[in-house]
Amino acid sequence: MIVNWGHAWPSITAAFLASLVEFVEALTVVLAVGTVRGWRGALIGSGGAVVALLAIVAALGPALTRVPINIVQLVVGTLLLLFGMRWLRKAILRSAGIIPLHDEEAAYAEETESLRRIGEGGKAWDSVAIATAFKITMLEGLEVVFIVIAVGAGGGGLLIPASAGALGALVLVVLLGVIVHRPLASIPENTLKFVVGVLLTAFGTFWVGEGIGVGWPGRDWSILGLVVGFLLVALATVPWCRTSAGARVAVSSR
């Protein structure tokens, strides 16, 4: 399969940023498990989940090649559009101050306290540590797998660049986790989710259009136009939500 890397940058960027968010959230829990219960269980659980995810990718990859590309684009595009709009909605509400920002330090503290209440760790086979690390890695990893498949659903070798973007995010998060041994709270996660929500919504719109036969001007370059359009609408929505929320509070306080 020949990959046109010159036109693959949207796939690489979207997969990298989306995967980065998911891997940071998984790392927070895995670090908590390793700190409180021991690193053996944390590594066994997360490693087992990675193996399971690789098996899922190996099974889904060949199966998708037997489905007509327009059906894959329509179905996956619809799911990606809904997925991106969910992320974008939460990011807009957080930026407007309507719901609190996600705090990795607070999530880490909550997870460590929960694990401490269960009891002592450090056993040769700590089922609590293994299950906790496996569950979070599997849940976040499944979202990464879905994102990679969805971003690469356009064919033309896009699955390889999308996979490369996700792999780059994984390597970066693992390296940072090994170096700092703490939650990556300094990463502006809400900003990332805002950007990723825009990218996934744009990709979803593009693939749905491809699936129903829309002739996009400029082909893949029209994704850039969709990104700019959704970004402008989202940015304009933030102050509107903030003003609407303030007006509702003022009315209710009367």
C-alpha positions as CSV (number, residue, x, y, z in Angstrom):
1,M,0.0,0.0,0.0
2,I,1.4,3.4,-1.1
3,V,1.0,6.2,1.5
4,N,0.9,9.8,0.3
5,W,2.4,11.4,3.4
6,G,2.0,14.9,1.9
7,H,-1.8,14.5,2.3
8,A,-1.7,12.5,5.5
9,W,-1.0,15.3,7.9
10,P,-4.7,15.8,8.9
11,S,-4.9,12.1,9.8
12,I,-1.6,12.1,11.8
13,T,-2.5,15.3,13.7
14,A,-6.1,14.2,14.6
15,A,-5.0,10.7,15.7
16,F,-2.0,12.1,17.7
17,L,-4.0,14.7,19.6
18,A,-7.0,12.5,20.3
19,S,-4.8,9.6,21.4
20,L,-2.7,12.0,23.6
21,V,-5.8,12.9,25.6
22,E,-6.8,9.3,26.1
23,F,-3.3,8.1,27.0
24,V,-2.9,10.9,29.6
25,E,-6.1,9.9,31.3
26,A,-5.0,6.2,31.3
27,L,-1.6,7.1,32.6
28,T,-3.1,9.0,35.6
29,V,-4.8,5.8,36.8
30,V,-1.9,3.5,36.0
31,L,0.5,5.7,38.0
32,A,-2.0,5.7,40.9
33,V,-2.1,1.9,40.8
34,G,1.7,1.6,40.6
35,T,2.2,4.0,43.5
36,V,-0.3,2.5,45.9
37,R,-0.5,-1.2,44.9
38,G,2.8,-1.8,43.3
39,W,4.2,-1.6,39.8
40,R,4.0,-5.4,39.0
41,G,0.2,-5.4,39.0
42,A,0.0,-2.0,37.2
43,L,2.4,-3.2,34.4
44,I,0.7,-6.7,34.1
45,G,-2.8,-5.1,33.8
46,S,-1.9,-2.4,31.4
47,G,0.3,-4.7,29.3
48,G,-2.5,-7.3,29.1
49,A,-4.8,-4.6,27.8
50,V,-2.4,-3.5,25.1
51,V,-2.1,-7.1,23.9
52,A,-5.9,-7.4,23.8
53,L,-6.1,-4.1,21.9
54,L,-3.6,-5.3,19.3
55,A,-5.6,-8.4,18.8
56,I,-8.7,-6.3,18.2
57,V,-6.9,-4.2,15.7
58,A,-5.6,-7.3,13.9
59,A,-9.1,-8.7,13.7
60,L,-10.8,-5.5,12.6
61,G,-8.3,-4.4,10.0
62,P,-8.8,-7.2,7.5
63,A,-12.5,-7.2,8.1
64,L,-12.9,-3.6,7.1
65,T,-11.1,-4.1,3.8
66,R,-14.0,-6.4,2.7
67,V,-16.7,-3.7,3.4
68,P,-17.4,-1.2,0.6
69,I,-15.5,2.0,1.3
70,N,-18.6,4.3,1.0
71,I,-20.4,2.2,3.7
72,V,-17.3,2.4,6.0
73,Q,-17.1,6.1,5.5
74,L,-20.8,6.7,6.2
75,V,-21.0,4.5,9.3
76,V,-17.6,5.5,10.8
77,G,-18.1,9.1,9.8
78,T,-21.4,9.3,11.6
79,L,-19.9,7.7,14.8
80,L,-16.9,10.0,14.6
81,L,-19.1,13.1,14.1
82,L,-21.2,12.2,17.2
83,F,-18.0,11.4,19.1
84,G,-16.3,14.7,18.2
85,M,-19.5,16.7,19.0
86,R,-19.6,15.2,22.5
87,W,-16.0,16.2,23.1
88,L,-16.5,19.6,21.7
89,R,-19.7,20.2,23.7
90,K,-17.9,19.4,27.0
91,A,-14.9,21.5,26.0
92,I,-17.1,24.5,25.2
93,L,-19.0,24.2,28.5
94,R,-15.7,23.9,30.4
95,S,-14.3,27.0,28.6
96,A,-17.4,28.9,29.4
97,G,-17.1,28.0,33.1
98,I,-20.4,26.1,33.2
99,I,-18.8,22.7,34.1
100,P,-15.5,22.4,36.0
101,L,-12.2,21.8,34.2
102,H,-10.8,18.3,34.3
103,D,-8.0,18.1,36.8
104,E,-5.5,15.2,36.5
105,E,-4.0,15.9,39.9
106,A,-7.4,15.7,41.5
107,A,-8.2,12.5,39.6
108,Y,-4.9,11.0,40.7
109,A,-5.6,11.9,44.3
110,E,-9.1,10.4,44.2
111,E,-7.9,7.2,42.6
112,T,-5.0,6.7,45.1
113,E,-7.4,7.3,48.0
114,S,-9.8,4.8,46.5
115,L,-7.1,2.2,46.1
116,R,-5.8,2.7,49.6
117,R,-9.2,2.1,51.1
118,I,-9.3,-1.4,49.4
119,G,-6.3,-2.6,51.4
120,E,-2.6,-3.2,51.1
121,G,-1.0,-4.0,47.7
122,G,2.4,-5.4,46.8
123,K,1.3,-9.0,46.5
124,A,2.9,-11.3,43.8
125,W,-0.6,-11.4,42.1
126,D,-2.6,-8.3,43.1
127,S,-5.9,-8.8,41.3
128,V,-7.1,-5.3,42.3
129,A,-4.1,-3.6,40.7
130,I,-4.2,-5.8,37.6
131,A,-7.9,-5.3,37.1
132,T,-7.8,-1.5,37.7
133,A,-4.9,-1.0,35.3
134,F,-6.4,-3.4,32.7
135,K,-9.8,-1.7,32.8
136,I,-8.6,1.9,32.3
137,T,-6.0,1.0,29.6
138,M,-8.7,-1.1,27.8
139,L,-11.3,1.6,28.0
140,E,-9.1,4.4,26.9
141,G,-7.4,2.2,24.3
142,L,-10.6,1.2,22.7
143,E,-11.4,4.9,22.1
144,V,-7.9,5.2,20.5
145,V,-8.6,2.2,18.3
146,F,-11.9,3.7,17.2
147,I,-10.4,7.1,16.5
148,V,-7.5,5.6,14.5
149,I,-9.9,3.4,12.4
150,A,-12.3,6.3,11.9
151,V,-9.6,8.8,10.9
152,G,-8.1,6.3,8.5
153,A,-11.5,5.3,7.1
154,G,-11.0,7.3,3.9
155,G,-8.7,4.7,2.4
156,G,-5.8,5.6,0.3
157,G,-3.4,4.4,3.0
158,L,-4.6,6.8,5.7
159,L,-4.8,4.0,8.3
160,I,-1.0,3.8,8.5
161,P,-0.5,7.6,9.1
162,A,-3.3,7.6,11.7
163,S,-1.7,4.6,13.4
164,A,1.6,6.4,13.4
165,G,0.0,9.5,15.0
166,A,-1.5,7.3,17.8
167,L,1.8,5.4,18.3
168,G,3.7,8.7,18.6
169,A,1.2,9.9,21.3
170,L,1.7,6.6,23.2
171,V,5.5,6.8,23.1
172,L,5.4,10.5,24.2
173,V,3.1,9.8,27.2
174,V,5.0,6.7,28.3
175,L,8.3,8.5,28.2
176,L,6.9,11.4,30.1
177,G,5.3,9.1,32.7
178,V,8.6,7.3,33.2
179,I,10.5,10.5,33.6
180,V,8.2,12.5,35.9
181,H,6.4,9.6,37.7
182,R,3.3,11.8,38.2
183,P,0.1,12.9,36.5
184,L,0.7,15.1,33.4
185,A,-1.3,18.0,34.9
186,S,0.7,20.6,33.0
187,I,-0.7,19.4,29.7
188,P,-3.7,21.8,28.9
189,E,-6.2,18.9,28.5
190,N,-9.3,21.0,28.0
191,T,-7.5,22.9,25.2
192,L,-6.5,19.6,23.7
193,K,-10.1,18.3,23.9
194,F,-11.4,21.5,22.3
195,V,-9.0,21.1,19.4
196,V,-9.6,17.4,19.1
197,G,-13.4,17.9,19.2
198,V,-13.1,20.3,16.3
199,L,-10.8,17.9,14.4
200,L,-13.0,14.8,14.9
201,T,-16.2,16.7,14.1
202,A,-14.6,18.0,10.8
203,F,-13.4,14.5,9.9
204,G,-16.8,13.0,10.7
205,T,-18.5,15.6,8.5
206,F,-16.0,14.9,5.7
207,W,-16.4,11.1,5.8
208,V,-20.2,11.3,6.0
209,G,-20.1,13.5,2.9
210,E,-17.8,11.1,1.1
211,G,-20.1,8.2,2.0
212,I,-23.2,9.9,0.5
213,G,-21.3,11.0,-2.6
214,V,-20.6,14.7,-1.8
215,G,-17.9,16.1,-4.1
216,W,-15.8,18.1,-1.7
217,P,-13.9,21.0,-3.3
218,G,-10.2,20.4,-3.1
219,R,-10.8,16.8,-1.9
220,D,-8.8,16.2,1.4
221,W,-7.9,19.9,1.6
222,S,-11.5,20.7,2.3
223,I,-11.0,19.1,5.8
224,L,-9.0,22.2,6.6
225,G,-11.9,24.4,5.7
226,L,-14.2,22.3,7.8
227,V,-11.8,22.6,10.7
228,V,-11.7,26.4,10.5
229,G,-15.5,26.6,10.2
230,F,-16.2,24.4,13.2
231,L,-13.4,26.2,15.2
232,L,-14.9,29.6,14.5
233,V,-18.4,28.4,15.5
234,A,-17.1,26.8,18.7
235,L,-15.1,29.8,19.7
236,A,-18.2,32.0,19.1
237,T,-20.3,29.6,21.2
238,V,-18.2,29.9,24.3
239,P,-19.1,33.6,25.2
240,W,-22.7,32.9,24.2
241,C,-22.9,30.0,26.7
242,R,-21.2,32.1,29.3
243,T,-23.6,35.0,28.8
244,S,-26.6,32.7,28.8
245,A,-25.5,30.9,32.0
246,G,-25.0,34.3,33.7
247,A,-28.4,35.5,32.6
248,R,-30.1,32.3,34.0
249,V,-28.3,32.8,37.3
250,A,-29.4,36.4,37.5
251,V,-33.0,35.5,36.8
252,S,-33.0,32.7,39.3
253,S,-31.5,34.9,42.1
254,R,-34.4,37.4,41.8
